[in-house]
Amino acid sequence: MSSVTPQIGFDRFIQLDWAAAALRVRAGVSNIEQLTELIDATHSGAAAKKKTRTVLNRLWLEPRPDLVDFADRGIRIYREAPDTPISALTWGMAIATYPFFGKVAEIVGRLTALQGDCASTEVHRRMAETYGEREGTRRMTNMVLQSQASWGAIERMENSKRLVRKSKMRLNGSPISVWLAEACMRYMGRGFPVTSLETSPIIYPFELSSSITYLLSKSTSLEIHTDSAGNQIVALAS
């Protein structure tokens, strides 16, 4: 039986304002015509428009059945706190929906953790180890890196040869902190220690709350248990 989770699919550069427009449509504060006009104004060909809409559909407009509730809870956060960063919401949907996007994020997060930058060739090399040494892998990795730059996570320097991590966005303990933690678990497919969440490379552009353990304990979508070594493990609620 094949998995419902697409292994590759984030094959377009997604500008942050396109994702924001799609989010607003799902939130009911904008209409699909406005999104169509935005895409029409920035895309020249029918094929390019269709491919961009496909990614936006999977992110916000028509998420996979297993992610509908997760997406709706993200939208609820946006409705209740309109100042919630669109980049954080879209990042969460991207890593939950597209393992390929999540893998690029994880690699960039790890490589830039110590010195704040890395060579793009190293990202491509590690992605090729997982997804194969082929043109499609390289091209889609570039699309993800370009998107992450548009979303304010990195800056591409020296003709995109070097990736520089930007300052973390502080989420100040808002509900999106817990929602992003859930996105990590959906990408990983398992639970992980609460203590490692704050430094998780998958969500490297964001700084969660210092009270994240308390916030996680209040979530109805997650559960915390203690393993045999005494570590607190957070996982999707069963």
Secondary structure in CASP SS format (residue, H / E / C, confidence):
PFRMAT SS
TARGET T0000
AUTHOR 0000-0000-0000
METHOD secondary structure of the structure
MODEL  1
M C 1.00
S C 1.00
S C 1.00
V C 1.00
T C 1.00
P C 1.00
Q C 1.00
I C 1.00
G C 1.00
F C 1.00
D C 1.00
R C 1.00
F C 1.00
I C 1.00
Q C 1.00
L H 1.00
D H 1.00
W H 1.00
A H 1.00
A H 1.00
A H 1.00
A H 1.00
L H 1.00
R H 1.00
V H 1.00
R H 1.00
A H 1.00
G C 1.00
V C 1.00
S C 1.00
N C 1.00
I H 1.00
E H 1.00
Q H 1.00
L H 1.00
T H 1.00
E H 1.00
L H 1.00
I H 1.00
D H 1.00
A H 1.00
T H 1.00
H C 1.00
S C 1.00
G C 1.00
A H 1.00
A H 1.00
A H 1.00
K H 1.00
K H 1.00
K H 1.00
T H 1.00
R H 1.00
T H 1.00
V H 1.00
L H 1.00
N H 1.00
R H 1.00
L H 1.00
W H 1.00
L H 1.00
E C 1.00
P C 1.00
R C 1.00
P H 1.00
D H 1.00
L H 1.00
V H 1.00
D H 1.00
F H 1.00
A H 1.00
D H 1.00
R H 1.00
G H 1.00
I H 1.00
R H 1.00
I H 1.00
Y H 1.00
R H 1.00
E H 1.00
A C 1.00
P C 1.00
D C 1.00
T C 1.00
P C 1.00
I H 1.00
S H 1.00
A H 1.00
L H 1.00
T H 1.00
W H 1.00
G H 1.00
M H 1.00
A H 1.00
I H 1.00
A H 1.00
T H 1.00
Y C 1.00
P H 1.00
F H 1.00
F H 1.00
G H 1.00
K H 1.00
V H 1.00
A H 1.00
E H 1.00
I H 1.00
V H 1.00
G H 1.00
R H 1.00
L H 1.00
T C 1.00
A C 1.00
L C 1.00
Q C 1.00
G C 1.00
D E 1.00
C E 1.00
A E 1.00
S H 1.00
T H 1.00
E H 1.00
V H 1.00
H H 1.00
R H 1.00
R H 1.00
M H 1.00
A H 1.00
E H 1.00
T H 1.00
Y H 1.00
G C 1.00
E C 1.00
R C 1.00
E H 1.00
G H 1.00
T H 1.00
R H 1.00
R H 1.00
M H 1.00
T H 1.00
N H 1.00
M H 1.00
V H 1.00
L H 1.00
Q H 1.00
S H 1.00
Q H 1.00
A H 1.00
S H 1.00
W C 1.00
G C 1.00
A C 1.00
I E 1.00
E E 1.00
R E 1.00
M E 1.00
E C 1.00
N C 1.00
S C 1.00
K C 1.00
R E 1.00
L E 1.00
V E 1.00
R E 1.00
K C 1.00
S C 1.00
K C 1.00
M E 1.00
R E 1.00
L C 1.00
N C 1.00
G C 1.00
S C 1.00
P C 1.00
I H 1.00
S H 1.00
V H 1.00
W H 1.00
L H 1.00
A H 1.00
E H 1.00
A H 1.00
C H 1.00
M H 1.00
R H 1.00
Y H 1.00
M H 1.00
G C 1.00
R C 1.00
G C 1.00
F E 1.00
P E 1.00
V H 1.00
T H 1.00
S H 1.00
L C 1.00
E C 1.00
T C 1.00
S C 1.00
P H 1.00
I H 1.00
I H 1.00
Y C 1.00
P C 1.00
F E 1.00
E E 1.00
L C 1.00
S C 1.00
S C 1.00
S C 1.00
I H 1.00
T H 1.00
Y H 1.00
L H 1.00
L H 1.00
S H 1.00
K C 1.00
S C 1.00
T C 1.00
S C 1.00
L E 1.00
E E 1.00
I E 1.00
H E 1.00
T E 1.00
D C 1.00
S C 1.00
A C 1.00
G C 1.00
N C 1.00
Q E 1.00
I E 1.00
V E 1.00
A E 1.00
L E 1.00
A C 1.00
S C 1.00
END
